[in-house]
Amino acid sequence: MHLTIGNKCYSSWSLRPWLLMRALDIRFDETVVPLDTPEFAEHKAKVRNDLGATGAVPMLRDGDVVIWETMAIIEYLADRFPDKDVWPSERAARAHARSIANEMHAGFGAIRSACPMNLGKTFATRDRGASVAADVARISDLWRAARNRFGAGHGPFLYGTFTAADAMYAPVVTRLDTYSFDVDTETRNYMDAVLAHGTFVDWKQAALLETWIVPGDEVDEPAIENLRPQL
């Protein structure tokens, strides 16, 4: 299997299947195609012409099968590896996990727009608007509901063990951390579990070694910490 992804510092959609596959020990090779570069434009053109895909990342190849769009990749992995518990094994938990994962895929545009994923910097707490605050409140409610109903006593993640739902929300965890949101203790505990997961640590370490800058993912405010001091 081969996963094509964007910059690890910025590409939130790429993080999701990469993190899930690594966490569940699904072996794959990877290719990083830097976003907003001639190389990325060439990649998109080739993929569209040869495969009919959008050319967006992430994109997974498994032999002659090509899958794009993150939720499609996740569902393919669930079909391909039924023994890996991509989703929670219990029916009600699995339905809940799929629901919140799809809500993430389709929603939360305010925080995604105002606070792009950027693992290379930390920003100070500030008022980012009512729409962003509403997104954060809804996300915290979803996490709390999953933890209280399904995860408590079974592990630190939304449904106890790490699943696709955790992978889908991992980039939001990074945003809440990067932009220093003031969150409740339960939300912070869950965030800390994701940020300490070995596969996420590996991703972030690689991200901090990257030298690419994507201007569209750099917010116009001073950072209180630059984690890529070489730039």
N, C-alpha and C positions, 0 to 999 in steps of 0.2 A: 504494500500500500504506500501511496505517496501523497503527502499533503503539501499544497502550495499555499503560502501564507504571506502576509505583509510584514512590515516592520514590527518587531516585538515591543518596541516602546509605545507605539500608537495603535496598533491594529486590534481593536477590541473583538471584532468578529473572528479574527484568526485565533485569538487566545482560546476561545471556547472549545472547538473540537480538539485542538492541540492538547489542552489541559485534560480534557476527558480521556482522550486516548492514552496519554501518558499515565494518568491516574489509574486507569483500568488495565494497564500493561498490554495495550494493543499496539503491536510493533508497526512502525512506519518510518519512511524516510521523509525528509522535508526539504523544501526549497523556499528561500525567502526572496521575494520580489519587492524591492523598495517602492513604496507608494509615491505617486506624483513625480515619476521619473520617466525618461524615454524607455528604459527597460520595462517598466510596468505597462506603458502604452503598447510596446511590441508584444508583450505577453497577452494582453487583452485581445489584440487583433488576431494573433495566432490561434488563441483558444476559440474565439468566435468563428473563425474560418474553418478550423479543423474539427471542432466538437459541438458547435452550436451553443456553447455555454456563454454566460455573460462576460466572463473574464475577470469577474470580481473575485476577491479572496475572502475566505478560504475556498479551496477546491480540492476535492479528494479523488484520487484515481485508485481503483482496485482492479487490476487487470484491464479489461476492456470496458469497465464501468466507470463513468465519470459523474460526480455529484457536486453540485454547487448549492449555495444557500445553507447556512449553518444548521437550521432545524432539519433540513433534508439529510444532511450529513449525519446528524445525530440519530435520526430514525433509521437510516441505512445501517449504522453501526449496531443499533438495537436488533435489527433483523439478522445481520451478519454474524453477530456474536451473542446469541441468546443466553449464554452462560456467564456473561460479563456484568450483568445487572446495570446496564446503562440507565435504566429507570428503576425505581423501587420495586421490589418483588410483590408486595401486597397490593391488591387491586385498587383500593381506595387511595392509598398513598401514590400509586402510579398515576392515577387519574388527576390527582391534585398537582403532582409534579409537572405533568404535561400541561396542565392549565396555566400554571404560573410561568412555565418556560415560554409558552406561546404568548402570554401577556408581555413578557420581556421582549420577545422578538418583535412584536407589533407596536409596543408602546414606549412610554417614558421618554418622549422626544425632548422634553424641556431639559432634563439633566444631561441627556446625551449631547444636546446642542451646546448648552452653556458650559459644560464641563467635559471636554473631550478627554479620552484616556491618554494619560501622559505619565509614564512610569519614571521619567527622568527628573521630575521636579515635585516640590511640595509648595502649596499656596496657603495663605492665611485664611482663617475663617472670615466669611463676609456674607452679607445678605445677597443672595443670588436670584431673588425674585419669588413671587408667590407660586408660580408654576413649578419651579424647581423644588420648592419646599413641599408642594403637594405630591410630587413624584417621590421624594424621599420618605414622606409619611406613608404613602401607599406601599413602597418597597419594604419598609420596616414592618408594616402590618402583615404583609405576605410572609416574610421570614418568620415572624413571631407565630403566626398561625401554623406554618409548616413544622416549626420546632415543637410547639406545644402539643400539637395533635399527633405528630408522627415521629419526630426526631428525638425528643427528650428521653434520656436514659439509654439511647442506642448509639451515641456518638455525637461529635460536635457539629455535624453538617445538617442541612435542612431536613433530611429524612434519616438521619443517623450517619450512614456511610455516604461517601462522596458519589453523587450521581450527576446526570446531565443537567438537572436543575441547578446544582451548585456551579457547574461550568457556565451555564447561561448567565448567572448573576455575578460571576467573578469579576468582569469588567466594571460592574457597578460598585462592587466592594472597593476596587482600586480608586474609583472616582471619589467615593466618600472619604477615603483615606488621603488621597492626593490633595483634595480641596478642603481638608480639615473640617468636615461637617461635624457639628455637635449632635451626637446620636445617643440613644439610651444604652444602658449597660448590655441588654440582651443583643442588640444590634452590633455593638462593639465586640462582644464575645464571638459572635458568628464571623464578623469581619476578620478578627485575629486568627481564627481557625483556618480560614481560606488563605490569608496572607502567609501563614506559617506552613501551609501544605508544601511538601517537598517539590512537587512538580511546578507549583507556582514560583517557588524560590528559584528553581532552575531557569524558568522563563524570564524572570525579572533580572537575574544575573546576566543573561545573554542580552537583554534589552539595554542594560546600562553600558554595555560595550559597543553598541551601535554608534555610528558616527553620522547617520542621516538626520536631517531636520525636515519635518513636514510643517510648513508655516501654518496651514489651516488647522493643525492640532495644537498650536501654541497660543494660549490665551494671552490677551493684551493686558497683563498685570505682572508686577514683579513677583518672582518666586522667593520664598523664604529659605528654600534649600534647593541647590542644584546637585542632583545625584549623578550627573554626567559631567564632572568638572573639566574633562578634556575638551568640552565644546564651549 
